[in-house]
Amino acid sequence: MNAIEIIAIILMVEWAIIHVAAFVGIGIPAWSDDMSSTGVYFAADLLMTDLEYKKEYDNAVHPRMSGKILWQHGYNLGWVGLWSGIAVPVCIAYQNRMAWVMTLVPFLADVGYFVAFDLFQHGGRVAQAQTYIISVGSILTAISVSQHHDDVSDTEFYVSIIVPSCLIFAGILEKLGVMEKLLICCGAKTRAQYDAMGPRSAGTATTSTELPEVLKGAV
């Protein structure tokens, strides 16, 4: 193995450890319907530092067995973590032709995290870093595949580099505040709009896409 492949494997394994740990951290409380800020929703660690959100989550009354849906989510994090930590490194180490395709499994899982968490500033720095870790790991794997297989066309190589690079680019745009403006343009609520709504209560309408007065001038 060369340096590129070793680094790619290290990145994949690191991503795997974080997500297997997430399965344990989410799965155990979810199985017991512990839907508190220190239970299932501990994963939204940055969000839970906001005392208003923390209180709202801790005071919420969830239906019985509602944790089972989140247990399924935790389970999916677990197996995709094992995939990233075992299947992908094996393919990279043995210079398998499909190694980059194998990285798409954890990569696409992280796209979901980015959309649900990073766009709304839910997760801390370690969680946010996984976006860049899995993307760079995928890019390095693409380079490895192209080095060992002559049948990789220029188009395939460029696609395998551009796809994970898009997530890195999206992460940078999010840090610059551009993604928030895109959410507004698409009619989706932003973190600022959720903050302005205040704590939810029974019967609170959640379908309106009208902007709060404080934000109307920013569009």
N, C-alpha and C positions, 0 to 999 in steps of 0.2 A: 504493500500500500504506500502511496505517496502522501505528502503533507496535506494536500487538499482533501483526500479521503479520510484521513485521521481526524482532521478538524470537523468534517461533515458528520462523522460518527459521534464525536464528542457532543456536538450541538444537538443531534437527534436524541442521544441518551439523556442529556440534560432536560430537554423538552419532555421526554418520557417520564423522568422522575417526578417532575412538577405535576404532571397530569395523573399519574398513578396516585400520588399523594392527595391530589384533589378528589379522586374517587373515594379514598378513605375518609377525607375530611367532610365531604358532602354526603357520601353514601350512608355512613353510620347515623348521623342525626336525621337524615331524610327517612330512613327506614323506621325510625321511632317518631316521626312527625314532629321533630324539633325544628320548627320553622323560625326560630329566633335569630337575632343578629349574631349570636355566638354559636348558633346551630348551622342550619343549611346555608344561611345567608352570610356566614363569615367570609365566604369567597368574595363578596362585594366589600372587601375590607376598607377601601377608600370611602365608599358611600357610607359605611357604618360609623365612620368618624364624625359624620354630621349627626349631631344629637337629635335633630328633628326627625331624620329618617330612621335612626336607631330606635327611637321611642315608638315610631309608627309601626315598624316591623315587629318589635317586641310585644306591642299591644294588640296586634292583629289576631283575630280568631279564625283559624283555617279549618276547613271541613276535615273530618276524619279521613285518613288515608291519602290526603293531598300530597304528602311527602313522597308517595310512590312514584309520581311523575318525575320528581327531582332525583329520586334514586336511580331511575332509568337514565337520566342525564349523567349522573355520576358514574354509572356503569359504563356508559359510552366513552366518558373521559378515560376510564381505566383501560378499556381494551384498546383504544386508539393510542394511549400511552405505551402499552406493551408493543403495539405494532411499530411505533416509532423507535422504541428501545431495543427491539429484537429483530423484527422482520427487515426493517430498512437497513440497519447496520450490517446484517448478514449479506444483503444484496450489494451494498457498497463494497464490503470487504472482498466479495467474490466477483466484483466488477460485472454484475448482472446487467444485461441490456435494459431491463425494466426498472432499474433502481430509482430513476427519477419519478416514474409513474407511481412507485410505492410511496414516495414522499408526499404525493398529493393527498393521501388520507389524513395525516396530521395537519398538513397545510390548510386544507379546506375546513378542518375542525377549528383551526385557529382563526380563520376568516369569520366564522360564526361568533367566536369570542370577541373579536375586534368590533363587529357590528353591534353586539349586545352590550358589551362592557366599555371598551375604549372610547366609543363615540359619546358615552355619557359619564365618563370619568368614574367608573365604579371600582376598578381594580388598582392595586398598588404598583410600585415600580417593577417588582419581580414578575408579576403577571403581565404587565405591559411589555416587558423585555422579550417575552416568549414570541411575540409577533415578529420581531427582528431575528431572533434565534432560529426559528423554524424556516423563515424565508431565506436566510443566508445558507442554512444547511441544505435547502432544496437547490439553491443556485450552485453550490459547490458540488452537489451530486450530479447536476446536469453537466458541469464541466468534466467531471470524472467519466461520465458515460461517453461524452464526445471524444475523450482522449483514448478510450479503449475500443470504440466501435466505429469502424469506417463507414457504416451504413447510416450514420446520423446525418441527415441533411442539414443545410444551413437554416432552413425554415424551422425544422424541429428544434434545433439548438437555440435559435432566437426565441421561440415560443417558451421553451423550458427555462430561459433566463428572464424573460419579460413577465411571465405569470407571477412568480414569487416577488419580483421587483415591484409589481403593482401594489402589493400589500405594504411593502416598506414605504413606498411613495404615499400611500393613503395614511400611514402612521405619521409621516412628516406633516402632511396637510392637516391632520387632526391636531397636532401640536401647534400649528400656526393658526388654528381657528377657522380654517377654510371649510372643513367638513361640517361644522355647525351651520354655516351659511348654506351649504348644499342641502342639509336636512330641511332647513326652512323653505328653500326653493321647491323641494319635493313635497311639501305639506306635512312633514313629519315633525313631531315635537322634539325640542332640544332639551338638554339638561336644564338650561335657564328657565324654560317654560314649565318643566316639571317642578322646579323649585318654586316658581311663582304660584303654582296651583295650591300649594300648602298640603297638609296631611289629608289623605282621603278618608271618607267616612261612608257608611252604608248609603247607597242611593246616589253617590257622587257621579255625575256624568263624566265619561272619559273619552267620548268619541269626537268631541269638538276639536277642530283644527284651527280655530280662530286664535290669532296671536294675542297675548296679553298687551295691554296698552303700552307698557314700558318697552316692549320690543317692536312695536309697529313702525317706529321711526327708523329702525335699523335695517329694514328690508328695502 
